[in-house]
Each structure stands twice: as C-alpha cells, then as structure tokens.
Amino acid sequence: MKVMVLVKATEASEAGVLPTTEELSDMTAFNEELVRAGVMVTGEGLHPSREAKRVRFDGNDRTVMDGPFDEVGTLLSGFWIWQVSSMDEAVGWVKRCPSSMGDGTVLEIRQLFEAEDFGDAYTPELREREQRMRSEVTAAGGVQ
C-alpha cells in the first residue's frame, strides 16, 4: 500500500525558519534509511503559505486567494510518499523520524487510493488511460 505522510506546518516553518545543517543531516540519514528499506517513493518540503495560492471552486467560478494562510495547524510544510505493507509499518517509520523535527510537529499518515478501491466504476478503459498517463509521467522523469 502507498501512504502519504503529511508534515503539518508549525509557527517556525510558516515563518520561513530553515533547518540547521545538523537537522538536515538527521533528516537525510532518515531518508537514506527509508530508501535502503525500499519504503520511500518521494518526499519534499514546502515553502511557507505566504508564497502559496488557493483556488476556491463555486460552480463555474474560480476565486484565487493569496497566502499567507493563518490556520497553522492545518497547513503543510512537507510530505513523503511511502510504499509500505501496512499502516502499522508506516506508523513504525514515523515514530523513527528525527527528533530534530521539533516539539509540536504533527505527522499525519493517509493511505492513497489504488485502482481496486474504485470497484466497477473504474472501467478497463479508465485503467488503460491511467496507465498510459503514468507511463508518460515516468518517461518524463516524474514519480510513478
């Protein structure tokens, strides 16, 4: 199963405080463990919400809102996508994250949908189109 591990923003991350060399080293070592274990698919940090945009959909209308956004506890500062055998395995890895992530850091683990989750609504034609898109993304150097 694939999961997305969402790193919730903190006051520091929203203020644009960058990690120290030691913190980057700790995170790099953890990411190397994930790669060696065959768990890590990808992972990235995110710039503060002051550099973000939100687009609200209302019927055919689209409203663009500029950051910053003030709901720090609901914002994200980064993410990983992991391939794991179970939610318990994902929790085990999260518990091993470096303590340098900081007090008050919250990580949320969410399972990604897979084709079989959609049942009969996901027709063979839709599966073929999805596979074709994934192949194009992979060929272009993107994540599968």
VENTA-V442651 format. One record per residue. OMEGA is omega in whole degrees, 0 to 359 (* if undefined). Layout:
# VENTA-V442651
omega->OMEGA
omega->OMEGA
This chain:
# VENTA-V442651
omega->175
omega->176
omega->171
omega->176
omega->184
omega->178
omega->182
omega->180
omega->174
omega->176
omega->181
omega->181
omega->178
omega->177
omega->179
omega->178
omega->181
omega->179
omega->176
omega->176
omega->179
omega->179
omega->176
omega->178
omega->178
omega->181
omega->178
omega->178
omega->178
omega->179
omega->177
omega->175
omega->179
omega->180
omega->180
omega->180
omega->181
omega->183
omega->189
omega->173
omega->177
omega->176
omega->182
omega->170
omega->182
omega->175
omega->179
omega->184
omega->178
omega->179
omega->186
omega->173
omega->170
omega->176
omega->180
omega->180
omega->174
omega->185
omega->179
omega->181
omega->176
omega->178
omega->180
omega->178
omega->178
omega->172
omega->8
omega->177
omega->191
omega->179
omega->188
omega->183
omega->180
omega->180
omega->179
omega->174
omega->178
omega->181
omega->167
omega->164
omega->182
omega->171
omega->183
omega->180
omega->183
omega->175
omega->178
omega->178
omega->179
omega->179
omega->179
omega->178
omega->180
omega->180
omega->180
omega->179
omega->181
omega->178
omega->179
omega->176
omega->173
omega->176
omega->178
omega->177
omega->178
omega->175
omega->179
omega->181
omega->180
omega->177
omega->176
omega->175
omega->173
omega->187
omega->184
omega->179
omega->185
omega->176
omega->185
omega->180
omega->180
omega->187
omega->176
omega->179
omega->178
omega->177
omega->180
omega->179
omega->179
omega->181
omega->179
omega->178
omega->181
omega->178
omega->179
omega->179
omega->180
omega->180
omega->180
omega->178
omega->180
omega->181
omega->179
omega->*
